[in-house]
Amino acid sequence: MIDPNEINTCAELSQALAELHRSDPRQRSFHDVAAAAEIAPATVFEMVKGDSFPRWRTLERALTAWGVAEAQLGLWRGAHERARGDNSSRLGRPLVEITNPFELEVHRSITLANTGELPCLPLYVRRAHDRVLAEIVQRAMGGESVMAVLVAGSSAGKTRSIWEALTPLREVSGWRLWHPLIPTRRHALDELKRVKARTVLWLNELQEYLGSDDEQIAVELHRLLPDKNRAPVLILGTLWPAHHARLCGNPASQIRKLLEHKVIALPEQFVGQDLIAVRQTAATDPRLAKAVEQAEDGQITQYLAGGPELVNWYLFSSSPTAKAVTEVAMDARRLGHRNAFSYALLRDVAPSYMSAVDWDQAGGNWLEQALAETSTPRKGARGPVTRIHSTARPTGGRRNSPQSQSGTHPTDTEPLYQLADYLDEYGRTHRADRIPPIRFWESIALHAHPDDLTALGIEAWKLHLNRDAAQLWKNATRHGAPYAPVYLLKYQHQLQPDDHRPADWIVDHADLNNPEAVDLLLETLSAAEEHAQISALLARDPATHVELGGQDAAINLLKTLHSLSASNQVAILADRIIAETRVPSGYCPSLRFGHCGFPAVRILQMLHDIGADRQMHEIAAQVVAHTEPPSAMDDRSAWSEEMVDLLEFLHNADAGNLKIELVERILAYFTRNDPDVGFYLDSEELDYLGRLLRALHRVGSDTTAVTVAEQLVSPLESEDVGELSGLADLLAAFEDIGAHDQAATLADRIHIAADNSALAAAERLDANVYANEWFRAVELLRTLRAVGAGGPAAQLAERIAEHLAYVNDDVRHPEAVARLLILLRQAGTDTAMTTFLTRDWAALVDLGDGFGVASMLTALHAVGAETLMEALTQRVLEHAPLDDPTYVRLLVGSIDAAATEDSALSAISQRIMGKSTPYQDPADTYWRNQSVFGREPNETAAEPWTWQDLTG
């Protein structure tokens, strides 16, 4: 029997509530008690666990639900008041209430664009010092007062390590955290004598608490640790190595005695197994992945924390010259330059980013001073703009190569500089609407890396700087950039369609190595009706010069040459393709050019389309001869898909003998009698196997199709069937090909396993509606209904409907929700569908996911939820980013793809298109329609210019 009069503390209150819950005669769950009390289940859970202190009205409802008599409620009210008084008299706040790490001076992390919603901190990777720290926390949980100080440089992860180490304490009731800051760190510790048991002292920047000549704070902390009346207390602090050395410099100081045996050195780099672990973890956190990719010498945490400091420097602390250098680098990067800027580029352009006053005050060595400032590290991370060393830093390897000892030096080259990656990201966002001055474009055309000139030209064109774009593309073409000739030709033809000099120059200078670029250039010349120039380009024999290895564009180039009636070039290129084609043996028919593989059917279809039937039959014979059945370790779904495509191609190409041979190989696979390689179905390949059966039927191999169906069914036991989803589609395929006996056999086995299958599927359901278990369960429901297993189907439908009432509202995967809606409709689960649609999915869908929004709209329409569909449409029209043309294209395109003849969906698509007003530069219409010559960087109209005005 619980006596409320004996409850005086928060811990005692939570323990009493836990006992009430355990002794509940009805043995109800937290959900049941919460429902009876009309409060949230999480509230009940947190009260019982001691994770939160409830208000009296909330506690009163829970007590009543647990069956506490009304006459006893007054005694419980007194217990509540006493516990609340215990809670308020202690320093700090309940640890479980501190959910914002930044309140405790944990560094903010870098942020990345277009990564969706992420936790406030990157994923954490534990290292050796974390294990030491965890042991200290366990000692505190065991009742001992302990202290630990993490020592490492700036942004090495000290406060983050402490934050993570406190996780076990958050699961134990009664612990509080005190972060003394007010009025100052040192004066806040005047309250130290009020610290009570189960308190964490968070002493970040410990030197600020201990760093005066008065060592009284150190003395008080020293006295606190052995005080049994106040134990357990956990004291956690951080120091930089320099601060630690200074504080402990005097062997006789109280500070040194306090810190003795309490320091944990935190490594400032991730190396060895730690580096492997962080790389693995980075796969699920884009910020961590970025840090792993960009951080130097394994300084992951410094990179993560350094970004915000760099921005603060740029905005508030940088000198005019250093800021100008940084902005030149920002603009060059966002406009397509690689992250390696020449000294000459920075020297020539930075002055145009300064005001006249700043330039007058800059001084003769302004650039050296600016680069010295930008090279200074921030928060332990690389400075804003730093020099790229021409040789690798010596790493202290075991041996030096003979060459490295010979005294040779690297050739003197102009120094290159790089922009900090975080500032690169920042500049792309916050300087996106800035047009660099004219000096930038003149200098970038001279000093940019040749491989960057094409991209820079594209960005100049987007800004309507047409002359600068043309100059950049011309320079790029001269340096052999593959795609620059196409851009240059398109614009020059638009500028002066009757001037053939640009086309003549381009055909003479275009590089012929890239088959895709050559293909595009031929198409562009054809569209411009530059027939003489096409002949001139073909005379340079591109079919001989283009590279085939790894570039499937050669196939498209072959088609283009065929369309231009360039029979000689077609023959040359076709012979090269055949000569360099290998047909490796394997379970999936493929062809290889160099190191790149392509589906065989694609190449065979291309040869067939251009009339190269001899070459097509030659390669097709090799493909069929080299096709092997998949082993137990191979992807049988991919094999089935390839067989479907190859069968249908051979059938349509009238390659009858090869089709027969392939059918025999398929049949041999399914009828083989190898006990070591048994055939076993899994859910993922059922769809492809159904397609394969239908393909055999379509090409006239009905007997083989039925035989394969028999081979699929015969080894299946009922328990195997019970683990499969998608059997409804396989049953339909059996019926389509006339395998009625096999369909009946499979249906019987599904019947036998129906009860167990339905039960197992229901037990796997959880709160994540986008989990695969939901789709498997609904697919199974479809199957059970298809074979007439009414009882198990009804039970499963009921369980699905019951679980759907508790699924998460967090729609991170709207396309998954849409898919589930469609499956529920197909399964005929009216009750489950009604339950599912009681959720306001229209309000929950993330509008930033254009494909997901389209999926939800089409699914809601398909299941007849017109009200929800209209509500979601209105949300899209009012709140979706319809000024983003990429988003609109994806959204409308996805809706149109599903609409076909559906007028309702087409109407939604039209409404969205009518509402969308893609953002345009206010001057865009003018510059595009009024001035074909473009504008200048100062936003004035460009004077008329011609091809002759371009240099080079």
N, C-alpha and C positions, 0 to 999 in steps of 0.2 A: 504494500500500500504506500503510495507516494504522499508525503506530508509537505504541502507547499510552504509551511512555516520554516522548513529547514533549507529552503532555497534562498541563497544570498548573492550569488555571483552569476555572471553570464554562463560560465561553464556548467554550473549546477542546474541552471534552467534548461539548457540544451540537453543535458543528461536526463533530466526528468521527462522532457518531451519525448526523447528517444525511448524511454521505458514505457511511456503511455502508448506509443505506437506499437512497440513490440507486444504489449499485453492486450492489444485490441482484440476482443473476443471474435470479431468477424474477420480478423486477419486481412484487412483491406490494404490496398496499395496506396502510395502517395496520391496517385490520380484520383482514387475513390474518395479519400479523405478530403482532398481539395474540392472535389465536386460537391460533397456534402456541406463543406464550409463556404462554398462559393468564393474561393480564392484560387490563385494560381498554384499548380502542382510544384513549381520551383520554389514558391514561398514556403510550402510545407517542408520540402526537402531541406532548405537552407536553415529553417528554424531548428529542425531536429539535429542537423549536423553542426549547428553553432556557427554557420557561415554568415548569418545576419541576425540582427536584433529586431524582433517584430514590434510593431505598434500594438497597443493593448487591444484595440478593436479586432485586429487580425488574429491575435493570439486567442481572444475570446471565442471567435468563430471556430478556430481549430479545436480548442478544448471542448466545445459543445459537440463538435462532430465526433470526437473521441469518446463521448459519453460522460464527460464530467458533469456532475449534478449542478444545477443552478445555485444551490446553497454553498457549494464549494468555490464558486467563481470569485467571491470576495477575497478568499485566502490566496488564490492564484494572482489576483490583482496586486496584493501586497508583495508577493514574490517577484512579480514583474517590476514593481517599483524599486525593490532592493537591488535586483540585478541591473536595472538601468542606472542606479546610482553607482554601482561598482564600475559600470562601463564608462561613466562620464568622469570619474575621479582620476583616471590614469592618463598619462601623457600619450600623445599620438592618437592614431586612428586604428580601428580594426583592420588588420592586414587584408582581410577579404574584401574590404571596401576600396582598397587602393588598386585600381585596375589600369590607371594611366601611368606607364613607366616614365613619361617625360616629366611628371611631377617630381620624380626622384633624380632628375638630371641625367637619365639615360639618353644618349645621343639619338637625335632623330636620324632616320636612314634616308638615303637617296630615294627619290621617287622617279618612276618611269612613266612615260605616256602610254596610253592604250593597253594597260595591263589589267584593267578591271579592278574590282575591290580586293584589296589585300590586307592582311593583318597589319597593325601599326608597326610591328617589328618584323624583320626578316626571320626565317626559320633559324633555329639555333643548333649548333653542332658542339657537343660536349667534348672537352679535352681533359688532359691529366689534371690540370688545376681545378677543374670543375669537380672531379672526384674527391680531391682533397677538401674542397669547400663543402661538398655534400656531407662528408664525414663530420665536419664541424657543426653543420646544421643538425645532423642526427644527434650529436652530443647535446645540443641545446634542447632538442625535443625530448631527450632522456632526462632532462632536469638540471643540466650543468650550465653555468654561465661561461661563455667562451667569447673569444675575440679573434678576428681575422682581418688582415689588411692586404689588399691586392696591390701589387706594385708593378707598374708598366708605364710606357710612354703614352702620349696623348692618343685618344681614340683607339686604344688597343682592345677595348671590350671589357674594361673593369666593371663599370656599373651594370652592364648587361649580364655579366657573369653572376653578380650578386642578385640581380632581379630574378634570374632563372633559378638560383640556388634556393630562393625562398618558396618555391612551388610546394614542397612538402608541408611547410608551415601553414600555407593557406588552407590546407585540408584538415588542420587541427584547430579546434575551437579555442578562443580566448587570446590568441596572439595579436599584439598591436605593433604598429611601426611608428617610430618617432624620427622625424627628419628635421632636426633643429636648425632653423634658418633665421628666425626673427628674434630680436631686431638685427643681429648679425650672427654669424656662425658661433663665434666665441661667446657672446653674451647669451645666446640661446641655451648654452650648456650650463648656465647658472641654475637651471631647473633640474640638473642632473640628480639631485638628491631625491626627487619625486619619482624617479623611475621605479616601477614595480615589476613583479614577475611577469614572464611571458611578453617581454618587450624587445623589439628589434631596434637598435640604434643605427640609423643609416648616416654614416659620416663620410660622405663623398668629399674629396679634396681635404683630407685629414690635416694637412699642413695649416689650413685656415683655422682649425680648432686648436692645434697644438703649437703653432708657430711663433708664439711670443716668448719673451724672457720669463714670464710667469708660468711656471710649470704646474699650477694648481689643477688645471683640467686633467693633466696626465695622472696626477695623484688621485683625483676623484675616480677616474676610470679604473685605476689600479685597485682602489678600495672596493669598487662595485663588483668586480669579478668574483672574489671569494665570499661575498656576502650571501650566506645561505638563506637569509630571510627574504631576499629579493630574487633569488634564483628561480627559474632560469632567465638569463638575459643574454641576448646575442648582439655583439657589437661588430659591425662590419664597416670597413673604411677603404679608401683608395688613396694612393700616392703615386706621383711620378718618381722615377729613380733618383733624379737630382734632389727632389724634396726629401726623399727618404735618407739620402746620404747626408744632407744638411741637418736634419732633425736628430740623426743618430751619431753625429760627429763627435759629441762629447761622451766618452765612455761612462762618465758618472751621472749623466742626466737621467731624470725620471722618465723622459720620453723614450730613451733607449731601453730602459728596463721594461717599460710598458710594451714596447713593440717586439721585444726579444722572443723568438720562437713563435711569433704570431704573423709573420710575413709570408705571403704566398706570391712567388714570382709568376707573373702571367706572360706567356710567350707572345711576342709581338708579330709572329709570323705563323702561318699554317704550313707545316712541312710533314713529310712522311705520311703516315696513316691519317693524320688530321686533315691533310690536304685532299687525300682520297675521299674521306668522309664528307668534306664540305662540297666537293665536286658532285658527289652522289645526291646530296641534299639539294643542291642548286637546281636540280631538274624540276623541282616543284615550286621554286620561288624565283621569279625573273630578276628581282633585285640582287639576290645572292648570285644568280648566274652571271649577271653583269659584272659583279665584283670579282668573281672567279676569273672571268675572261679578261678584265682590264687591270686588276690590281697587280702591282709589281712585287716580286720577292715574297709572295704569299701574304701580303699585308691586306687581308680581306676586310677586317673590321675598320681599318683606317680609311679604306676606300668608301665603305658604306657610310661612315660618319663625316667624311671630308667634304662631301658635296655641298651641304648647306653652308658650311663655313666659307667655301669658295664664293658662293653667291653673296654672302654678307660682305666679303671683301670687295667684290666687284661693285656692289651697289653703294657701299658706304665708306670704304676705306682706301680705295685705289687712287693713285695719283692720275692726273689727266693723261700723261703719256702712257702709263701702264694700262689704263682703261682703254685708250685708243688701240694699243697693240692687241689687247684681248678682243676688242670688238672686230678688228680686221680678221682675226683668226675665226671668231664666231661666224661672221658673214661668209668667209671663204668656205668654211665647213658646211654650213647649211645650204650653200649654193652648189655644192658638188666637188669641192677640192678635198683631196686626201688630207689626213691629219699630219702633214709635214710641210711647213711653210718656210720658204727661203728667207734668209736675212734680207735680201733685196726687196722681196715683196713687202715685208713689214716696214722696211725703211722707206720705200716709195709711197706706201698707201697711208700709213698711220697719221702723218700730218694732216691729211684731208679729213680725219675724224676729230680733229681738235678745233676749238675755237681760235680766233685770231689772237686773243689775249693769252690763252694757254700756250700757243705755239711761240709767241714772243718770249715767254718765260721759260721755255723748255731747256735752252742751253745747248751747247755744242755736242755734248755726249748724251743727249736725251735718250737715245735708243738703248745704249748700254745700261743706263740707270733704270729704264723701264723694264728691260729684260731681267735685270738683277732683282727687281721687285716681283715680277711675275714668276720668277724661279723659286721664290721662298715657299717652303712647304706650309700647308694650312691644315691644322688638326692632324698632323702626321702624314697627310696625303701629299702627293705631288702638287707643286704650285700651279697657278692658272695657265701659264705658258712657259714651257721649259725646253731646253735644248735637247735634241736627239743626238746622242753620241754616235760617232761613226764606227766605233769599235765596241765590242762587248766588254762589259766590266769584268775584270779578272775575278774568278770565282775560287781561286785557291785549289785548283784541281791537283790530282796526285802527280801528274806529269805534264810537262809542256811539250808541245810538238817541236821538232827540230826547226820548223819554219818560224815559230814564235820566238825562238831564241836567236835567230839570225840577225836581229837588229833592224829588220825592215820596218817601215812605217807605212800607215795607210796614206793614199794620195790625198793631198790637200784639196778639199772641196768646200764649197760654201756651206756654212752651218745651216741646219734645219731645226725648226722648232715645232712643238706639238701643243695642242690645246687640251686642257684637262677634260676628260670625257663628260663629267657632270656639267661643266659649263657649255660644252657642245650641245647637250640636251636642252639646257636652259636657253641658249641662244636660239635654237630652232623654234622654241615656243614663244619667247618674248621679243624676238626681233624679226618675226616672220613677215611683218608688213613693212620692213625698212628696205629702201632701195639704196644700195651702196653708191657712193659718189663716182663720177666719171673716171677719176684717177684709179679707182679700184679696178674697173673693167679694162682700162688700158694696160695696167700693170699685170693683171691676172693673165691676159692674153700672151704676155711675154714670159712670165715666170712660172706659170702653172705647169704641173707635170703633164706631158702630152696625153696620157691616158685619162686625164680629168677634163680635158677641153670640151669633149662632147657633152658631158653632163652640165658643165658650166654654161655652155651655149643653150641648152634646153631651158635652164633656169632664167637666163637672160631673155629668151623668147617669151617665157611666161610673164615676165615683167614688161613686155612690149618694148624691150631694148633691142630692136630688130637688127640694127647695124652691128651692135656688139655681139649678138648671137651669130650672125653670119661670119664675122671675123673669127670668132672662136671655132666655129665649125670648119672654116677654111683651113685654119692652122691645124686642127685635129686631122683633117683629111691628108694634109701634107705629111703628117707624122704617122700615117697608116692606121688611124682609128677606123674600125670597120663600118660603123653606122653613121658617122658624121656626113659622108657623102649623100646619104638619103635625106637627112634633115636639110642640108644645104641646098640640094636640088629642089626639094619641095618648096622651100621659101623663095628661092630665086626665081622659080617658075611663076609663083604667085605674084612676085614683085614686078617682073618684066617677062611675060610669057613669050614675047617675040625675040628675046635676046638668047641666042644659043651658045654664047661664050661660056656661061657657067657650066652647062652640060658638057661641052667639049673638055673643059678643064677638069671637071670631076671624073669623066670617063678615063682620062689620061692618068689621073693620080689615085684613083680608088684602089684600095687594097683588095686582092682577090682570094685571100686565104679563108675568110669566114663564109661558109656557104649560105647561111641565113642572110647575112648582109648583102651578098651578091644577089640573092633571090629578091630581096626588097628593092635593091637598086634597079634591077631589071623591071620589076613591076612598076616602080615610080617613073622610069623612063617611058614605059609603055603608056601609062596614064597621061603623061605629058605629051605623048605622040612625038617623042624624040627618036624617030626611027633610025636616022643616020647614026645617032649615038649608040643605039642598041647594037647595030651592026659593028660599030667600032669596039664596043665592050666585048662582044662575042669573038671578035677577031683576036682579042687578048687571051683567048682559050681558057675561060674560067673553069670549065669542066676538068681540065688537067690540074689546075692550081689549087682548087678548094680542098680543104682538109676534111677527111671522112671520119677519122678517129674520134669517137665520142660525140659526134654531132649529127643528130638525126635530121637536121635541116637539109642535108644532101638529098633526102627523099623529096622534100618540097621543091628544092631547086630543080630536080629532075622533071617534076610536073610542070614547072614554069617553062623550062626549056622546051618541053613537048608542046606546050600551048603556043610558043613562039615559032614553032616549026623549025627549030634549030636541030635538025635530025643528026648532024654530025656531032654536035655537043651532047645530044641525048645518048648516042651510041657510046661515046667516050665515057660519060659519067656512069651509064648503066653497066658497062664492062668493069669499071673500077669498083662499083658497088658489089657486083657478083664476085670479082676477084678477091675482095677484102672481106667477104662475108664468110663467117664460119658457122656451122650448125652443130653446136655442142650437144652431146648426148645428155638427156635429162628428162625429168618428168613433165616439165613445161616447155613446149616447143618455143624456141627463141632463136634469133639471129644476132650475131655480134659483129660490130665494126670496132676494131681496136679493143678498147676496154669497156665499151658501152653495149648493152643488150637491148633488143627491141622485140616486142611480140611478133612472131613470125607472120601472123595474118596481116598485119599492117603493111609489111613490105611486099608480101605476095599480092595484096590488093592493089598496091601502087603499080607494080609491074603489070598486072592485069589491065589496069586503067589506061596505061600508056601504050598498050598493045604489045608489050614484050612477053608474049605468051611462051616463047621457047625458054627464056630465062626463068619465067614464073614456074613452069613445070619442072625445070631442073632443080630449082631450090625447093619447091614443094615436095618433090620426091625425097630429097635429103631430110627435110623436116619430118616427114612421116616415118622415114626409116630410123631416125634418131630419137623418136618419141618413146619414152619409157614410162611404165606405170610408177606412180608415187610409192615411196616406201612408207613405213609406219611413222617416220620422222618428218615426212614432207608435208607441204600444205596441199591437202587433197581438194580443198575448196578452189584454190588457184588452178589446179590441174583440171577440175571439172569445167571451170569457166573457159580455160584455153581450149579444151576439147570441143565445147559448144561452138566457139568462134571458128575454129579450124574446120569442123565438120560442115558448117553452113557455108563457109567460103568455098570449099572443095565442091560442094553440091551446086552452088550457084555458078561456079567456073567450069562446070561440066567435066571435072576431073574425076570421072566415075571410078577408075581403077584405084586411084589414090584414096578416094573416099571409102571404098570397100576395105582396103588395107587398114585404114585408120579404125573403122568399125570393128574389124577383127582384133585389133590391138586393145580396144576398149573392152570388148567382150572377154578377151583373154585375162584382162586384169580382174574382172568381177567373177570369173569362173575358175580362177587358179586355185590349186589345192595345196597351199603352202601353210602348214600349221604355225610356222614362225612369223608369218606376216598375215595375220587374220584381218578381215575387214570389219571395222567397227565404226558405226555412225556417231557423229557428235552434232550438236545443235547447229553449229556454225556452218556446216557443209550441206545441211538438208536442202536449203534453197538452191544451191548450185547443182545438187544431184537431181532435183526436180527439173531444172532447166535442161540438164543433160538428157534426161529421159524424153522430154518434149522435143529436143533437137533430133534425137535418133528417130523419133516418130515423124518429124517434119521431112527428114531426108529419105524417108522410105524404109528405114531399118526397124520396122515394127517388131519383128521377132526378137531382134537383139534387145530392144527396149524392154519387152516383157521379160526376157531372160534376166536382164540386169535387175529389174524390179524383184524378181524371185530371189536373186542372190542377195539383195538388200534385206529382204524380209526373213529369209530362212534362218540365219544365225541369231536373230534378235530374240532375246528372252523378254518376258514381261517386265522384269526389274530393269532391263536396259531401256525399254520404252519409257518407263516412268521417269527417267532422268532427262528426257529429250523434250525440247520445245520446237515448234514449227512443224510438227507432224501433220497438221491439217493441210498444209500446202503440199506435202509429199503425198498424202492420200489423194488430193485433187489431181496431182500429176499422174498417179496410178490410173485413176479413172479416165483421164484425158487420153492416155496411150492404149486404153483397152485392157489393162492389167487388173481386171475386176476381182479375180480370185486372190491376187496378192493384196489388193486393197482390203478385202474382207478379212484375210488373215491378220493384217496389221491392225485393223479395227478391233478384232477379238483380243489381241494382246494388249491393246490400249485399255479395253474394258477391264481386263483382269487386274491391271495395275492402277486403275483409276482412283480407288480410295486412297491408297498409299501415296500416289503422286500428288493428289490434291492436298493432302495433309502436309506433305513435305514442302510443297510450294508455298502454302500459307504460312508455315513456320519461318520461312526465309524472308518474309516481308518486313521492312523496317520503315523508318520515318523519312527516308530519302527517296522521294518519288522518282528520281532520275536513276536509281540503282537498277542494275540488270535484273535483279530478282523480280521486280514488278513486271517487266516485259516477259520474262519466262513464265510467270504465273498467268498472265492474261493470254499468252500464246497457248499454254496448256488448257486454259478454259475453252478457247476456240476449238482445240482438238477434241476435248471431251464432248462438247456440244455436237461436233461434226460426226462423232461415232455414236451419238445417242446415249451417252453415259449421264443421264439426267440427274441422278442423285448426287454423285461426286461433283458434278458441274455446279449444282445449286449450292452445295456446301462451300465450294471454293469461291463462288460469286459472292456469297454472304460474307466470307472472311475478307475478301478484297474490299467490299463496301465498308466493312467495319474499320479496316486499317486506313482507308482513304480519309476517314474523318480526322486522322491524327498526323497526316503527312506534314512535312515542313512547308512553311509558306515561302521559304527562300528559294525562288525560282532562278537558280543559276544556269539551268539548262532548259530554256523554254521549248526547244525542239524536242526534248525528251518528254516533257509534259504533253506536247501536241501528239507525239507518237502514241503515248499511252491513251489519250482520248480516242484516237482512231481505233486502237486495238480493243478498247472497251466497247466501242460501238460494234465492231466486227464480231465480238464475242457475245453480243446481245445481252449485256449485263445492265439492264435498265436501272436497277436499284443502285448499283455501284456508280453508274454514270450520273445519276441524280445527286448522290452524295458528293461525288467529285466536283460537280459543277456548283455546289453550294459555296465553294471557295471563290472569292472574287479574283479569278486568274487574270482578268483584264487589268486590274489595278496592280497586280504583283509582277507582271512581266517586265523585265528590264528592257526599256525602249532602246537602249544603246546597241542591242543585238538585233540588227536588221533581219538576218535570216531567221532568228528565233521568233521575232514578231510576226513575220510572214507565215511561219509554221503554225503559230497559234491562231492567227486569223483564219487560215484555211482549215485547220482542225475544228475550230469552233463552228465554222460554217458547215463542215461535213457532218457534225453530230447534231446539227439543228439548234445550237445555242446562239440564236441570232441576237438576243439581247446583249450577251457578253461580247459577241463579235462587234456589235455597234459601239459598245462602251470602249472596247480596245481601239477601234478605229478613231473614235473621238480623242482618246489619249494620244494617239499617233499624230493626229492633225494639230493638236494643241501643244504637245510637249516634245515630240520626237525631233531630232536634228535634221529637219527637212531642208536646211540650207547647205547640207553636205551632199554634193552630187553623188559621191561614191555610195553613201548610205542609201540615198533614194534609188539609185540603180539596183542595188542589191535587194532592197525591200520590194520595189515594184516588179523587178525581174522574177523574184521568187513567187510573188503572188500570181503574176501572169503565167508562169510555168504551170501552176496548179489550176489556173482558171479554165483554160481551154475554151469550152463553150459555156462556162458558167457566168451568167450575166451579173450575179450578185458580187462575185469576186472581182470581175472586171470593173464594176462600178466603184468598188473600193480603190482599186488601182488608179482609176481616173481621178477620184477625189484627192488622192495623195499627190498625184502629179499636178493637179490644179492648185493645190495648196503649196507645193514645194516652190521655193524661190531661192535657188542656189545662190550663195553669196558671190558677188562679182566686185572686183575693184570698181569704185565709182567711175573711174576713167576707162574701164574696160571697153564699153561699147564705143566710146569715142575713138580710142586708139585702134581698135580692130576694124571699125567700119569707116572712119573718116581719114585715117592716115596709114596707108600701107607701109610707110617708111618707119612707123613706130614713134617712140618718144626718146628723149634724153633722160639720163638719170635724175636731172633736176625737174623732171615732169613737164618740160616744154616739148612741143612738137619737133620731131627731127626734121632737119632740112632734107629735101630730096637727094638721094644718093644712088649710085649705080655700082655694078660689079667692079668697075675700074677703081672705085674709091676704096676698095678693100686692099690692104697691104698683102704682099707676098704673092 
